[in-house]
Protein backbone atom coordinates (compact mmCIF):
# COMPACT_ATOMS: atom_id res chain seq x y z
CA UNK A 1 0.00 0.00 0.00
CA UNK A 2 1.26 3.47 -0.82
CA UNK A 3 2.46 5.58 2.11
CA UNK A 4 0.21 8.34 0.85
CA UNK A 5 -2.87 6.19 1.41
CA UNK A 6 -2.16 6.31 5.12
CA UNK A 7 -2.21 10.11 5.12
CA UNK A 8 -5.84 10.55 3.98
CA UNK A 9 -9.17 10.06 5.69
CA UNK A 10 -10.77 6.61 5.50
CA UNK A 11 -13.76 8.06 3.66
CA UNK A 12 -11.62 9.07 0.67
CA UNK A 13 -12.11 6.82 -2.36
CA UNK A 14 -9.00 5.22 -3.78
CA UNK A 15 -9.86 6.66 -7.18
CA UNK A 16 -10.03 10.17 -5.66
CA UNK A 17 -6.65 9.67 -4.02
CA UNK A 18 -5.11 8.43 -7.27
CA UNK A 19 -6.54 11.39 -9.17
CA UNK A 20 -5.24 13.85 -6.59
CA UNK A 21 -1.75 12.37 -6.68
CA UNK A 22 -1.77 12.38 -10.47
CA UNK A 23 -2.67 16.07 -10.35
CA UNK A 24 0.22 16.81 -7.98
CA UNK A 25 2.56 14.97 -10.34
CA UNK A 26 1.31 16.96 -13.32
CA UNK A 27 1.87 20.18 -11.33
CA UNK A 28 5.46 19.06 -10.61
CA UNK A 29 4.83 19.06 -6.87
CA UNK A 30 5.35 15.29 -6.49
CA UNK A 31 7.92 13.08 -8.26
CA UNK A 32 7.56 9.28 -8.00
CA UNK A 33 10.44 7.23 -6.63
CA UNK A 34 10.23 4.50 -9.26
CA UNK A 35 12.79 2.27 -7.58
CA UNK A 36 10.36 1.71 -4.68
CA UNK A 37 7.76 0.14 -7.00
CA UNK A 38 3.98 0.47 -7.01
CA UNK A 39 1.18 -0.91 -4.88
CA UNK A 40 0.16 -3.32 -7.65
CA UNK A 41 -3.43 -2.13 -7.96
CA UNK A 42 -5.26 -1.77 -11.27
CA UNK A 43 -4.86 1.99 -10.90
CA UNK A 44 -1.35 1.89 -9.46
CA UNK A 45 0.27 4.35 -7.13
CA UNK A 46 3.97 4.40 -6.41
CA UNK A 47 4.92 3.39 -2.89
CA UNK A 48 7.01 6.51 -2.45
CA UNK A 49 7.02 10.05 -3.80
CA UNK A 50 9.49 12.88 -3.47
CA UNK A 51 8.27 16.43 -2.81
CA UNK A 52 9.67 18.85 -5.34
CA UNK A 53 10.82 21.49 -2.85
CA UNK A 54 12.36 23.66 -5.53
CA UNK A 55 8.99 23.97 -7.22
CA UNK A 56 7.24 24.74 -3.91
CA UNK A 57 9.83 27.39 -3.12
CA UNK A 58 9.29 28.89 -6.56
CA UNK A 59 5.55 29.04 -5.88
CA UNK A 60 6.08 30.58 -2.44
CA UNK A 61 8.48 33.18 -3.85
CA UNK A 62 5.93 34.09 -6.49
CA UNK A 63 3.31 34.61 -3.77
CA UNK A 64 5.68 36.80 -1.74
CA UNK A 65 6.56 38.78 -4.86
CA UNK A 66 2.87 39.31 -5.57
CA UNK A 67 2.28 40.73 -2.09
CA UNK A 68 5.40 42.91 -2.41
CA UNK A 69 3.83 44.59 -5.42
CA UNK A 70 0.40 45.07 -3.79
CA UNK A 71 1.45 46.22 -0.33
CA UNK A 72 2.35 49.77 0.65
CA UNK A 73 5.96 50.65 -0.32
CA UNK A 74 7.24 51.06 3.28
CA UNK A 75 6.60 47.34 3.87
CA UNK A 76 9.58 45.27 2.72
CA UNK A 77 9.17 41.50 2.34
CA UNK A 78 12.69 40.65 1.12
CA UNK A 79 13.52 38.67 4.26
CA UNK A 80 10.80 36.12 3.52
CA UNK A 81 12.50 34.97 0.34
CA UNK A 82 15.05 33.21 2.55
CA UNK A 83 12.75 32.13 5.41
CA UNK A 84 10.74 28.96 5.85
CA UNK A 85 7.19 28.93 4.48
CA UNK A 86 5.85 28.49 8.01
CA UNK A 87 7.25 31.88 8.98
CA UNK A 88 5.56 33.49 6.00
CA UNK A 89 2.20 31.89 6.77
CA UNK A 90 2.45 32.85 10.45
CA UNK A 91 3.30 36.50 9.75
CA UNK A 92 1.06 37.15 6.75
CA UNK A 93 -2.19 37.87 8.70
CA UNK A 94 -0.37 40.56 10.71
CA UNK A 95 1.28 41.99 7.60
CA UNK A 96 -2.18 42.40 6.08
CA UNK A 97 -3.44 44.22 9.21
CA UNK A 98 -0.42 46.52 9.23
CA UNK A 99 -0.89 47.27 5.55
CA UNK A 100 -4.56 48.09 6.14
CA UNK A 101 -3.60 50.55 8.90
CA UNK A 102 -1.08 52.28 6.64
CA UNK A 103 -3.71 52.41 3.88
CA UNK A 104 -6.09 54.23 6.26
CA UNK A 105 -3.71 56.53 8.10
CA UNK A 106 -0.30 56.48 6.48
CA UNK A 107 2.86 56.21 8.57
CA UNK A 108 2.46 57.88 11.99
CA UNK A 109 3.63 61.46 12.47
CA UNK A 110 3.62 61.33 16.29
CA UNK A 111 5.42 59.06 18.73
CA UNK A 112 3.43 56.50 20.73
CA UNK A 113 4.07 53.79 23.31
CA UNK A 114 4.54 50.21 22.17
CA UNK A 115 1.12 49.34 23.61
CA UNK A 116 -0.66 52.13 21.76
CA UNK A 117 1.03 51.39 18.46
CA UNK A 118 0.42 47.66 18.92
CA UNK A 119 -3.29 48.25 19.50
CA UNK A 120 -3.45 50.57 16.51
CA UNK A 121 -1.79 48.01 14.22
CA UNK A 122 -3.43 44.77 15.30
CA UNK A 123 -6.11 45.46 17.91
CA UNK A 124 -3.93 43.65 20.49
CA UNK A 125 -2.02 45.95 22.83
CA UNK A 126 0.35 43.12 23.87
CA UNK A 127 1.38 42.14 20.35
CA UNK A 128 4.62 44.16 20.07
CA UNK A 129 6.05 43.49 23.53
CA UNK A 130 4.79 40.01 24.29
CA UNK A 131 3.88 38.28 21.02
CA UNK A 132 6.91 38.79 18.74
CA UNK A 133 5.45 41.89 17.12
CA UNK A 134 8.75 43.73 17.29
CA UNK A 135 10.48 40.86 15.48
CA UNK A 136 7.94 41.02 12.63
CA UNK A 137 8.17 44.80 12.35
CA UNK A 138 11.95 44.53 12.11
CA UNK A 139 11.60 41.84 9.44
CA UNK A 140 9.47 44.06 7.25
CA UNK A 141 11.71 47.08 8.05
CA UNK A 142 8.97 49.14 9.69
CA UNK A 143 10.19 49.28 13.30
CA UNK A 144 12.15 52.50 12.84
CA UNK A 145 9.35 54.11 10.83
CA UNK A 146 6.52 53.64 13.34
CA UNK A 147 7.82 56.11 15.95
CA UNK A 148 7.52 53.75 18.91
CA UNK A 149 8.70 55.17 22.24
CA UNK A 150 11.32 52.93 23.84
CA UNK A 151 12.18 55.34 26.69
CA UNK A 152 8.82 56.38 28.21
CA UNK A 153 8.14 59.91 29.39
CA UNK A 154 8.01 60.52 33.17
CA UNK A 155 4.63 60.03 34.80
CA UNK A 156 2.64 63.29 34.80
CA UNK A 157 0.89 63.91 38.11
CA UNK A 158 -0.17 66.33 40.81
CA UNK A 159 0.38 65.58 44.49
CA UNK A 160 -1.63 66.07 47.67
CA UNK A 161 0.98 67.03 50.32
CA UNK A 162 -1.47 66.35 53.17
CA UNK A 163 -1.25 62.62 52.44
CA UNK A 164 2.52 62.22 52.41
CA UNK A 165 2.77 61.34 56.11
CA UNK A 166 0.55 58.28 55.57
CA UNK A 167 1.76 54.78 54.72
CA UNK A 168 -1.24 53.71 52.60
CA UNK A 169 -2.09 55.62 49.45
CA UNK A 170 -4.77 55.74 46.77
CA UNK A 171 -4.19 57.44 43.42
CA UNK A 172 -6.57 58.43 40.61
CA UNK A 173 -5.37 58.22 37.01
CA UNK A 174 -7.49 59.76 34.26
CA UNK A 175 -7.11 59.21 30.54
CA UNK A 176 -7.61 62.73 29.20
CA UNK A 177 -6.16 66.18 29.93
CA UNK A 178 -9.53 67.96 30.26
CA UNK A 179 -10.63 65.64 33.06
CA UNK A 180 -7.27 66.00 34.80
CA UNK A 181 -7.63 69.79 34.92
CA UNK A 182 -11.30 69.57 35.93
CA UNK A 183 -10.32 67.52 39.00
CA UNK A 184 -7.03 69.20 39.83
CA UNK A 185 -8.38 71.94 42.12
CA UNK A 186 -10.20 69.36 44.28
CA UNK A 187 -7.23 67.06 44.94
CA UNK A 188 -6.43 68.46 48.41
CA UNK A 189 -10.05 67.91 49.47
CA UNK A 190 -9.79 64.17 48.86
CA UNK A 191 -8.04 61.19 50.46
CA UNK A 192 -6.00 60.67 47.29
CA UNK A 193 -2.24 61.15 47.34
CA UNK A 194 -1.94 61.93 43.62
CA UNK A 195 -3.97 62.77 40.54
CA UNK A 196 -2.32 61.29 37.44
CA UNK A 197 -2.70 62.37 33.82
CA UNK A 198 -2.55 59.12 31.87
CA UNK A 199 -2.13 60.70 28.42
CA UNK A 200 -3.91 57.86 26.63
CA UNK A 201 -1.65 54.85 26.28
CA UNK A 202 1.32 56.68 27.82
CA UNK A 203 0.41 55.53 31.31
CA UNK A 204 0.83 51.88 30.37
CA UNK A 205 4.58 52.36 30.06
CA UNK A 206 5.28 54.52 33.13
CA UNK A 207 2.71 53.85 35.88
CA UNK A 208 5.17 51.44 37.52
CA UNK A 209 7.38 54.47 38.32
CA UNK A 210 4.76 56.04 40.59
CA UNK A 211 6.15 55.07 44.05
CA UNK A 212 9.71 55.99 43.03
CA UNK A 213 8.72 59.25 41.37
CA UNK A 214 6.89 60.51 44.48
CA UNK A 215 9.49 59.10 46.90
CA UNK A 216 7.17 56.67 48.67
CA UNK A 217 8.66 53.34 47.60
CA UNK A 218 8.15 51.60 50.94
CA UNK A 219 4.44 52.41 51.27
CA UNK A 220 1.32 50.61 50.03
CA UNK A 221 -0.37 51.93 46.88
CA UNK A 222 -3.60 51.39 44.99
CA UNK A 223 -4.29 53.09 41.65
CA UNK A 224 -7.80 53.73 40.34
CA UNK A 225 -8.28 54.39 36.62
CA UNK A 226 -10.96 56.43 34.85
CA UNK A 227 -11.01 56.62 31.06
CA UNK A 228 -13.37 56.80 28.12
CA UNK A 229 -15.93 54.05 27.70
CA UNK A 230 -14.83 53.01 24.24
CA UNK A 231 -12.74 50.09 22.91
CA UNK A 232 -9.44 51.92 23.31
CA UNK A 233 -10.12 53.32 26.77
CA UNK A 234 -11.20 49.90 28.00
CA UNK A 235 -8.11 48.27 26.49
CA UNK A 236 -5.86 50.78 28.26
CA UNK A 237 -7.46 49.95 31.62
CA UNK A 238 -7.31 46.20 30.94
CA UNK A 239 -3.59 46.27 30.23
CA UNK A 240 -3.03 48.29 33.41
CA UNK A 241 -5.11 45.75 35.33
CA UNK A 242 -3.21 42.77 33.97
CA UNK A 243 0.27 44.28 34.42
CA UNK A 244 -0.14 46.40 37.55
CA UNK A 245 -3.47 45.42 39.17
CA UNK A 246 -4.93 48.90 38.58
CA UNK A 247 -8.55 49.17 39.72
CA UNK A 248 -11.45 50.56 37.71
CA UNK A 249 -12.76 53.81 39.23
CA UNK A 250 -16.30 52.43 39.20
CA UNK A 251 -18.13 55.41 40.76
CA UNK A 252 -17.12 57.59 37.78
CA UNK A 253 -18.07 54.94 35.22
CA UNK A 254 -21.45 54.29 36.82
CA UNK A 255 -22.38 57.97 36.61
CA UNK A 256 -21.06 58.24 33.07
CA UNK A 257 -23.27 55.33 32.00
CA UNK A 258 -26.34 57.43 32.89
CA UNK A 259 -25.49 59.76 30.00
CA UNK A 260 -26.58 59.34 26.38
CA UNK A 261 -23.83 57.72 24.36
CA UNK A 262 -22.48 59.08 21.08
CA UNK A 263 -21.66 57.37 17.77
CA UNK A 264 -18.46 57.68 15.80
CA UNK A 265 -15.88 55.11 16.93
CA UNK A 266 -16.74 52.56 14.23
CA UNK A 267 -13.12 52.25 13.07
CA UNK A 268 -11.68 51.73 16.55
CA UNK A 269 -10.58 48.15 17.13
CA UNK A 270 -11.58 46.40 20.34
CA UNK A 271 -9.99 43.79 22.55
CA UNK A 272 -12.75 41.19 23.25
CA UNK A 273 -11.05 39.95 26.43
CA UNK A 274 -10.80 43.51 27.78
CA UNK A 275 -14.48 44.20 27.09
CA UNK A 276 -15.54 40.96 28.80
CA UNK A 277 -13.49 41.82 31.91
CA UNK A 278 -14.85 45.38 31.90
CA UNK A 279 -18.50 44.33 31.67
CA UNK A 280 -18.07 41.76 34.44
CA UNK A 281 -17.53 44.56 36.98
CA UNK A 282 -21.04 46.00 36.47
CA UNK A 283 -24.46 44.79 37.64
CA UNK A 284 -26.94 43.43 35.11
CA UNK A 285 -28.73 46.71 34.39
CA UNK A 286 -25.54 48.61 33.57
CA UNK A 287 -24.17 45.61 31.71
CA UNK A 288 -27.17 45.75 29.35
CA UNK A 289 -26.54 49.46 28.73
CA UNK A 290 -22.93 48.62 27.84
CA UNK A 291 -23.94 45.78 25.54
CA UNK A 292 -26.41 47.97 23.66
CA UNK A 293 -23.84 50.73 23.31
CA UNK A 294 -21.14 48.36 22.03
CA UNK A 295 -23.62 46.75 19.64
CA UNK A 296 -24.35 50.17 18.16
CA UNK A 297 -20.63 51.07 18.14
CA UNK A 298 -21.28 53.90 20.55
CA UNK A 299 -18.99 55.43 23.15
CA UNK A 300 -19.00 57.67 26.20
CA UNK A 301 -16.06 60.08 26.65
CA UNK A 302 -15.11 60.84 30.24
CA UNK A 303 -15.70 64.52 29.46
CA UNK A 304 -19.41 63.63 29.56
CA UNK A 305 -19.21 64.34 33.29
CA UNK A 306 -19.12 68.02 34.22
CA UNK A 307 -16.73 69.56 36.74
CA UNK A 308 -19.24 69.61 39.61
CA UNK A 309 -20.27 66.02 38.88
CA UNK A 310 -16.63 64.93 38.91
CA UNK A 311 -16.08 66.69 42.24
CA UNK A 312 -19.13 65.07 43.82
CA UNK A 313 -18.23 61.56 42.63
CA UNK A 314 -14.62 61.91 43.74
CA UNK A 315 -15.64 63.14 47.17
CA UNK A 316 -18.13 60.40 47.99
CA UNK A 317 -16.46 57.32 46.47
CA UNK A 318 -16.46 54.78 48.01
CA UNK A 319 -12.69 54.25 47.71
CA UNK A 320 -10.76 51.44 49.37
CA UNK A 321 -7.19 51.77 50.62
CA UNK A 322 -4.65 48.98 50.02
NUNUMAR-70152 format. One line per 3 residues: their letters; for each residue x, y, z of C-alpha. Coordinates in pm, 1 decimal, m for minus. Layout:
residues N
A) X,Y,Z | ...
end
This chain:
residues 322
XXX) 0.0,0.0,0.0 | 126.3,347.2,m82.3 | 246.5,558.0,210.6
XXX) 21.3,833.9,84.8 | m287.1,619.4,140.5 | m215.9,630.8,512.3
XXX) m221.3,1011.0,512.2 | m583.5,1055.4,398.1 | m917.4,1005.7,569.2
XXX) m1077.3,661.0,550.4 | m1376.5,806.2,366.3 | m1162.4,906.5,67.4
XXX) m1211.2,682.0,m236.0 | m899.8,522.4,m377.7 | m985.8,666.2,m718.4
XXX) m1003.1,1016.9,m566.0 | m665.1,966.8,m402.1 | m511.0,843.4,m727.1
XXX) m654.3,1139.2,m917.4 | m524.5,1385.3,m659.0 | m174.7,1236.7,m668.3
XXX) m177.0,1238.2,m1046.9 | m267.2,1607.5,m1035.2 | 21.7,1680.5,m798.1
XXX) 256.0,1496.9,m1033.6 | 130.6,1696.2,m1331.8 | 187.2,2017.6,m1132.9
XXX) 545.8,1906.3,m1061.1 | 482.9,1906.0,m687.5 | 535.4,1529.1,m649.4
XXX) 792.0,1308.4,m825.5 | 755.8,928.5,m800.3 | 1044.0,723.3,m663.1
XXX) 1022.7,450.0,m925.8 | 1279.5,227.3,m758.0 | 1035.8,170.7,m468.2
XXX) 776.4,14.2,m700.4 | 397.9,46.8,m701.0 | 118.3,m91.1,m488.4
XXX) 15.8,m331.7,m764.8 | m343.1,m213.3,m795.9 | m525.5,m177.2,m1126.6
XXX) m485.6,199.0,m1089.6 | m135.1,188.8,m946.1 | 27.2,435.5,m712.8
XXX) 396.8,439.9,m640.5 | 491.5,339.3,m288.6 | 700.8,651.4,m245.3
XXX) 701.7,1004.8,m380.0 | 949.3,1287.9,m347.3 | 827.1,1642.8,m281.3
XXX) 967.2,1885.1,m534.4 | 1082.2,2148.6,m285.5 | 1236.5,2365.6,m553.2
XXX) 898.7,2397.1,m721.6 | 724.2,2473.9,m391.5 | 983.4,2738.7,m312.2
XXX) 928.9,2889.2,m655.6 | 555.2,2904.0,m587.9 | 608.4,3058.0,m244.4
XXX) 847.7,3317.5,m385.0 | 593.5,3408.9,m649.0 | 331.4,3461.3,m377.3
XXX) 567.5,3679.6,m173.8 | 656.3,3877.9,m486.1 | 287.4,3930.6,m557.0
XXX) 228.4,4073.1,m209.4 | 539.6,4290.7,m241.1 | 382.8,4458.8,m542.1
XXX) 40.4,4506.6,m379.1 | 145.4,4622.2,m33.0 | 235.4,4977.2,64.9
XXX) 596.3,5065.1,m32.2 | 724.2,5106.2,328.0 | 659.7,4734.3,387.0
XXX) 957.6,4527.2,271.6 | 916.6,4150.2,233.7 | 1268.8,4065.2,111.5
XXX) 1352.3,3866.6,426.2 | 1080.2,3611.8,352.1 | 1250.3,3496.5,33.8
XXX) 1505.0,3321.3,255.2 | 1275.5,3213.0,540.8 | 1074.2,2895.9,584.6
XXX) 719.4,2892.6,448.0 | 584.6,2849.2,800.9 | 725.0,3188.1,898.0
XXX) 556.1,3349.1,599.6 | 220.0,3188.9,677.0 | 245.0,3284.8,1044.5
XXX) 329.7,3649.7,974.8 | 105.8,3715.4,674.9 | m219.3,3787.3,869.8
XXX) m37.1,4055.6,1071.1 | 128.0,4198.7,760.3 | m218.0,4240.3,607.9
XXX) m343.6,4422.1,920.5 | m41.8,4652.2,922.6 | m88.6,4726.9,554.6
XXX) m456.4,4809.2,614.4 | m360.2,5054.7,889.9 | m107.8,5228.3,664.4
XXX) m370.7,5241.3,387.9 | m609.1,5423.1,625.9 | m371.1,5652.8,810.1
XXX) m30.1,5647.9,647.8 | 285.7,5620.8,857.5 | 245.6,5787.9,1199.0
XXX) 362.5,6145.6,1246.9 | 361.8,6132.9,1629.2 | 541.8,5906.4,1873.5
XXX) 343.0,5650.1,2073.1 | 406.9,5379.0,2331.1 | 454.4,5020.7,2216.9
XXX) 112.0,4933.8,2361.0 | m66.1,5213.2,2176.0 | 103.2,5138.6,1846.4
XXX) 42.1,4766.0,1892.2 | m328.5,4825.2,1950.0 | m345.5,5056.5,1650.6
XXX) m178.6,4801.3,1421.8 | m342.9,4476.5,1529.8 | m610.7,4545.5,1791.5
XXX) m393.2,4365.5,2049.3 | m201.6,4594.8,2283.1 | 34.7,4311.9,2387.3
XXX) 138.3,4213.6,2035.5 | 461.9,4415.7,2006.6 | 605.5,4348.6,2352.7
XXX) 478.6,4000.8,2429.4 | 388.3,3827.5,2101.8 | 691.2,3878.7,1874.4
XXX) 545.2,4188.7,1711.9 | 875.0,4373.0,1728.7 | 1047.7,4085.6,1548.1
XXX) 794.4,4102.0,1263.3 | 817.2,4480.3,1235.0 | 1195.1,4453.4,1211.3
XXX) 1160.1,4184.2,944.2 | 946.9,4406.4,725.0 | 1170.6,4707.8,805.1
XXX) 896.9,4913.9,968.9 | 1018.7,4927.7,1329.5 | 1215.4,5250.0,1284.5
XXX) 934.9,5410.7,1083.1 | 652.0,5363.6,1333.9 | 781.8,5610.9,1595.2
XXX) 751.7,5375.2,1891.0 | 870.5,5516.6,2223.8 | 1131.9,5292.7,2384.1
XXX) 1217.6,5533.7,2669.1 | 881.9,5638.1,2820.9 | 814.4,5991.4,2939.0
XXX) 800.9,6052.2,3317.2 | 462.9,6003.1,3480.1 | 263.9,6328.6,3479.6
XXX) 89.1,6390.7,3811.2 | m17.0,6633.5,4080.9 | 37.9,6557.6,4449.5
XXX) m163.2,6607.4,4767.1 | 97.6,6703.4,5031.6 | m146.9,6635.3,5317.0
XXX) m125.2,6262.0,5243.7 | 252.4,6221.9,5240.8 | 276.5,6134.4,5610.8
XXX) 55.5,5828.5,5557.4 | 175.5,5477.8,5472.2 | m123.9,5370.9,5259.5
XXX) m208.6,5562.1,4945.1 | m476.6,5573.7,4677.0 | m419.4,5743.7,4341.8
XXX) m657.3,5843.4,4061.2 | m536.9,5821.9,3701.4 | m749.4,5976.5,3426.0
XXX) m711.3,5921.4,3053.9 | m761.1,6272.9,2920.0 | m616.2,6618.2,2993.3
XXX) m953.3,6795.8,3026.5 | m1062.6,6563.7,3305.8 | m726.8,6600.2,3479.8
XXX) m763.2,6978.9,3492.3 | m1130.1,6957.2,3593.2 | m1032.2,6752.4,3900.1
XXX) m703.0,6920.3,3983.3 | m837.9,7194.3,4211.6 | m1019.8,6936.4,4428.1
XXX) m723.4,6705.7,4493.6 | m642.8,6846.4,4840.8 | m1004.7,6791.3,4947.3
XXX) m978.8,6416.9,4886.2 | m804.4,6119.2,5046.1 | m599.9,6067.2,4728.8
XXX) m224.4,6114.6,4734.3 | m194.3,6192.9,4361.8 | m396.8,6276.7,4054.0
XXX) m232.0,6128.9,3744.1 | m270.2,6237.4,3382.0 | m255.4,5912.2,3187.5
XXX) m213.4,6070.1,2842.2 | m390.5,5785.7,2663.3 | m165.1,5484.5,2627.5
XXX) 131.8,5667.7,2781.5 | 41.5,5553.0,3130.9 | 82.9,5187.7,3037.0
XXX) 457.7,5236.4,3005.8 | 528.2,5451.7,3312.8 | 271.1,5384.5,3587.9
XXX) 517.3,5144.3,3752.2 | 737.8,5446.5,3831.8 | 475.7,5603.6,4058.6
XXX) 615.1,5507.1,4404.9 | 971.4,5599.4,4303.4 | 872.2,5924.8,4136.6
XXX) 689.3,6050.9,4447.6 | 949.3,5910.0,4690.0 | 716.6,5666.6,4867.4
XXX) 866.4,5334.3,4760.4 | 814.6,5159.7,5093.7 | 444.0,5241.4,5126.7
XXX) 132.3,5060.6,5002.7 | m36.6,5193.1,4688.4 | m360.2,5138.8,4498.9
XXX) m428.9,5308.7,4165.2 | m779.7,5373.4,4033.9 | m827.9,5439.0,3662.1
XXX) m1095.7,5643.0,3485.0 | m1101.4,5661.9,3105.7 | m1337.4,5680.0,2811.6
XXX) m1592.9,5405.1,2770.0 | m1483.0,5301.0,2424.3 | m1273.7,5009.2,2291.4
XXX) m944.0,5192.1,2330.9 | m1011.9,5332.1,2677.4 | m1120.2,4990.5,2799.9
XXX) m811.2,4827.1,2649.4 | m586.2,5078.4,2826.4 | m745.6,4995.1,3161.5
XXX) m731.4,4620.3,3094.0 | m359.2,4627.4,3022.8 | m303.3,4829.0,3340.8
XXX) m510.8,4574.7,3532.5 | m320.5,4276.6,3397.2 | 26.7,4427.5,3441.8
XXX) m13.8,4640.5,3755.1 | m347.4,4542.1,3916.5 | m492.5,4889.7,3857.6
XXX) m854.7,4917.0,3971.8 | m1145.1,5055.6,3770.9 | m1275.9,5380.8,3923.3
XXX) m1629.8,5242.5,3919.5 | m1813.3,5541.3,4076.0 | m1711.6,5758.5,3778.2
XXX) m1807.3,5494.5,3521.8 | m2145.2,5428.9,3681.5 | m2238.3,5796.9,3661.3
XXX) m2105.6,5824.4,3307.2 | m2327.3,5533.4,3200.0 | m2633.6,5742.6,3289.1
XXX) m2549.3,5976.4,3000.3 | m2657.7,5934.2,2637.7 | m2383.3,5772.3,2436.1
XXX) m2247.6,5908.3,2107.6 | m2165.8,5737.4,1777.2 | m1846.4,5767.8,1580.5
XXX) m1588.4,5511.0,1692.7 | m1673.7,5256.0,1422.8 | m1312.4,5225.5,1306.6
XXX) m1167.9,5173.1,1654.8 | m1058.0,4815.3,1713.4 | m1157.8,4640.4,2033.5
XXX) m999.1,4378.5,2254.8 | m1274.6,4118.9,2324.8 | m1104.6,3995.3,2642.8
XXX) m1080.0,4351.3,2778.1 | m1447.9,4420.3,2709.4 | m1554.2,4096.2,2879.8
XXX) m1349.0,4181.8,3191.3 | m1484.5,4537.8,3190.1 | m1850.3,4433.1,3167.0
XXX) m1806.7,4175.6,3443.9 | m1752.8,4456.1,3697.6 | m2103.6,4600.4,3647.0
XXX) m2446.2,4479.2,3764.4 | m2693.6,4343.4,3511.3 | m2873.2,4671.2,3439.1
XXX) m2554.2,4861.0,3356.6 | m2417.2,4561.1,3171.0 | m2717.2,4575.1,2935.1
XXX) m2653.7,4945.7,2872.7 | m2293.2,4862.5,2784.0 | m2393.6,4578.1,2553.7
XXX) m2641.4,4797.1,2366.2 | m2383.8,5073.4,2331.1 | m2113.7,4836.2,2203.3
XXX) m2361.9,4674.9,1963.5 | m2435.4,5017.5,1815.9 | m2063.3,5107.5,1813.8
XXX) m2127.6,5389.6,2055.1 | m1899.0,5543.1,2315.1 | m1899.7,5767.3,2620.5
XXX) m1606.2,6008.3,2665.1 | m1510.7,6083.8,3024.2 | m1570.3,6451.8,2946.5
XXX) m1940.5,6363.0,2955.8 | m1920.6,6434.2,3328.9 | m1911.8,6802.1,3421.8
XXX) m1672.9,6956.3,3673.5 | m1923.6,6960.5,3961.2 | m2026.7,6602.3,3888.4
XXX) m1663.2,6492.5,3891.1 | m1607.9,6669.3,4224.0 | m1913.1,6507.2,4381.8
XXX) m1823.4,6156.4,4263.4 | m1461.6,6190.7,4373.8 | m1564.4,6313.8,4716.5
XXX) m1813.1,6040.0,4799.4 | m1646.0,5732.4,4646.5 | m1646.0,5478.4,4800.5
XXX) m1269.1,5424.7,4771.4 | m1076.0,5143.9,4936.7 | m719.4,5177.5,5062.1
X) m465.1,4897.6,5001.6
end
